[in-house]
Amino acid sequence: MKKAILGWSGGIDSTYNLWYLINETDYLIQAHHVLLALNKNQRWRAELYACERIKEYIKNNVSAKRQKDITFTHSKYVSHCTTVDQDIVMFTLAQMALVSDHDCFAVYSITKDDVERAMTERGYYPWVGSKIFKIATRNGDFVWGNRFKKHEIEPQVRFMIKHLYKKEVIKLLPKELLDLTWSCREPIIKSEEEFVECGKCRACIEKQEVIK
């Protein structure tokens, strides 16, 4: 059976992809969360808490049979050699793909807003990180040693929602699931289980414009 390896942050976009894969496909699903502990604003704590709550939602709202097809994994990144989240996640997804025993593909969450913004502000498509995935999967022996097997079919990255605007993704998510996600870039941390959105970052503003 084909397997989807999703880079899952607990945010709106990746959670929509997870929900779509669960309900609209019969793929095996590995939702992999990368703890980006290098974030000075401690955003990773809010994202991890969101993931735990979403996992509980799935446990209570997805059939037991379908749940057997879903695995949740995570890894922690603490190095400061790069600050580009996409590069870290792409590299990690490549590693997940190489150790998989199934015909698989990776899923990275980019919306049409991301595409248009990247072209306007930086002059290139935002999925440049897919080159890192391709290099890492093609040269797994060189990057990580020969413990990874060669796949007959080279793993690919899919950008499943690049045709959707953020506002469309928000409206497609069940309201109760949307409320469990975390997108704020500058969280106000009150306790280990209480996080407040700043209301000022781009992610907060985009969300407010749709749900107000």
C-alpha positions in Angstrom: 0.0 0.0 0.0 1.2 3.5 -0.8 2.4 5.6 2.1 2.2 9.4 2.6 4.8 11.0 4.8 3.5 14.3 6.0 5.5 17.1 7.4 3.1 18.1 10.2 3.5 21.2 12.3 0.1 21.3 14.0 -0.7 24.4 11.9 -3.7 25.0 9.7 -2.2 23.9 6.4 -0.5 20.7 7.4 -3.5 19.7 9.6 -5.8 20.1 6.6 -3.5 17.9 4.6 -3.6 15.3 7.4 -7.4 15.4 7.6 -7.7 15.2 3.8 -5.4 12.1 3.6 -7.3 10.4 6.4 -10.8 11.0 4.9 -10.2 11.1 1.1 -7.5 8.5 0.5 -6.7 5.0 1.6 -3.0 5.6 1.9 -0.9 4.7 5.0 -0.1 7.9 6.7 3.0 8.9 8.7 2.5 12.4 10.3 6.0 13.5 11.3 6.4 16.5 13.5 9.8 18.3 13.6 10.4 20.1 16.9 12.2 23.2 15.8 13.7 23.9 19.2 15.9 26.6 17.7 13.0 29.1 17.7 13.8 31.8 20.2 10.1 32.5 20.7 9.5 29.0 21.9 6.9 28.5 19.2 7.7 24.8 19.1 6.1 24.4 22.5 2.7 25.7 21.3 3.0 23.6 18.1 3.7 20.4 20.0 0.8 21.1 22.3 -1.5 21.6 19.3 -0.3 18.3 17.8 -1.1 16.4 21.0 -4.6 17.9 21.0 -5.2 17.1 17.4 -4.1 13.5 17.9 -6.7 13.2 20.6 -9.3 14.6 18.2 -8.4 12.1 15.6 -8.6 9.3 18.2 -12.1 10.3 19.0 -13.4 11.2 15.5 -11.8 8.7 13.1 -12.7 5.0 12.9 -10.6 2.5 14.7 -9.9 0.7 11.4 -8.6 3.9 9.8 -6.5 4.8 12.8 -4.5 1.6 12.3 -3.2 3.2 9.0 -1.9 6.3 10.8 1.3 6.7 12.7 2.6 9.8 14.5 6.3 10.4 14.8 8.6 13.3 15.8 12.2 14.4 15.9 13.9 17.4 17.5 16.2 19.8 15.8 18.3 22.1 18.0 21.2 23.1 15.7 21.5 26.8 14.6 23.3 26.0 11.3 20.2 27.1 9.4 17.0 29.1 10.3 15.0 28.0 7.3 12.2 25.8 8.6 11.4 24.4 5.2 15.0 23.1 4.6 15.0 21.3 8.0 11.6 19.7 7.4 12.5 18.6 3.8 15.7 17.0 4.9 13.9 15.2 7.6 11.2 14.0 5.3 13.9 12.6 3.0 15.2 10.6 5.8 11.7 9.2 6.6 11.2 8.3 3.0 14.5 6.4 2.8 13.8 4.2 5.9 10.2 3.5 4.8 9.4 -0.1 3.7 6.6 1.2 1.5 6.3 2.9 -1.9 6.0 6.4 -0.5 5.8 10.1 -1.2 6.3 13.2 1.1 3.8 15.9 1.6 4.8 19.5 2.3 2.1 22.1 3.0 2.3 25.3 0.8 -0.8 27.3 -0.1 -1.4 29.5 -3.2 -0.7 32.5 -0.9 2.8 31.2 -0.2 3.5 30.8 -3.8 2.3 34.3 -4.7 4.1 35.9 -1.8 7.4 34.2 -2.5 7.3 35.2 -6.2 6.5 38.8 -5.2 8.9 39.2 -2.3 11.8 36.9 -3.3 11.3 36.2 -7.0 11.2 32.4 -6.7 8.8 29.6 -5.9 8.7 28.6 -2.2 9.2 24.9 -2.8 12.9 25.3 -3.5 13.3 23.1 -0.5 12.2 20.2 -2.6 15.7 20.2 -4.2 17.1 19.4 -0.8 14.6 16.4 -0.6 15.7 15.2 -4.0 19.4 15.5 -3.3 19.0 13.7 0.0 17.0 10.8 -1.3 19.2 10.3 -4.3 22.4 10.4 -2.3 21.2 8.7 0.9 24.3 6.5 1.1 26.5 9.6 1.0 24.5 11.7 3.4 23.7 9.1 6.1 25.8 6.0 5.2 24.7 2.8 3.6 22.1 1.8 6.2 19.3 3.1 3.9 18.0 0.9 1.1 17.5 2.1 -2.4 13.9 2.5 -3.5 12.9 1.2 -6.9 10.7 4.3 -7.3 12.4 7.5 -6.2 10.3 9.2 -3.5 8.7 12.5 -4.5 7.4 15.6 -2.7 3.8 16.6 -3.3 2.4 20.1 -2.6 -1.2 19.1 -2.2 -2.8 22.5 -1.5 -0.7 24.8 -3.6 -3.9 25.5 -5.6 -5.8 26.6 -2.5 -5.7 30.0 -0.8 -5.3 30.0 3.0 -8.9 31.2 3.4 -10.1 28.2 1.5 -8.1 25.8 3.6 -9.5 27.4 6.8 -13.1 27.0 5.6 -12.5 23.4 4.6 -11.4 22.3 8.1 -14.0 21.3 10.6 -14.4 24.2 13.0 -13.6 22.1 16.1 -10.4 20.9 14.4 -9.4 24.4 13.2 -9.6 25.6 16.8 -7.0 23.0 17.9 -4.3 24.1 15.3 -1.5 26.6 16.0 -0.2 29.1 13.5 0.9 32.1 15.5 4.6 32.9 15.0 5.0 34.8 18.3 3.1 32.9 21.0 2.5 34.3 24.4 3.3 31.4 26.7 1.4 31.5 30.0 2.0 27.9 31.1 2.9 24.5 29.6 -0.7 24.1 28.5 -1.8 27.6 27.9 -0.7 29.6 24.8 -2.2 32.9 23.6 -1.9 34.1 20.0 -0.1 37.4 19.5 -2.8 38.7 17.1 -0.2 40.7 15.2 1.9 38.3 13.1 1.0 37.5 9.5 -0.4 34.1 10.4 -2.7 35.6 13.1 -3.9 38.3 10.7 -4.6 35.8 7.9 -6.7 33.7 10.2 -8.6 36.6 11.7 -9.5 37.9 8.3 -11.2 34.7 7.4 -13.0 33.7 10.7 -14.1 37.2 11.8 
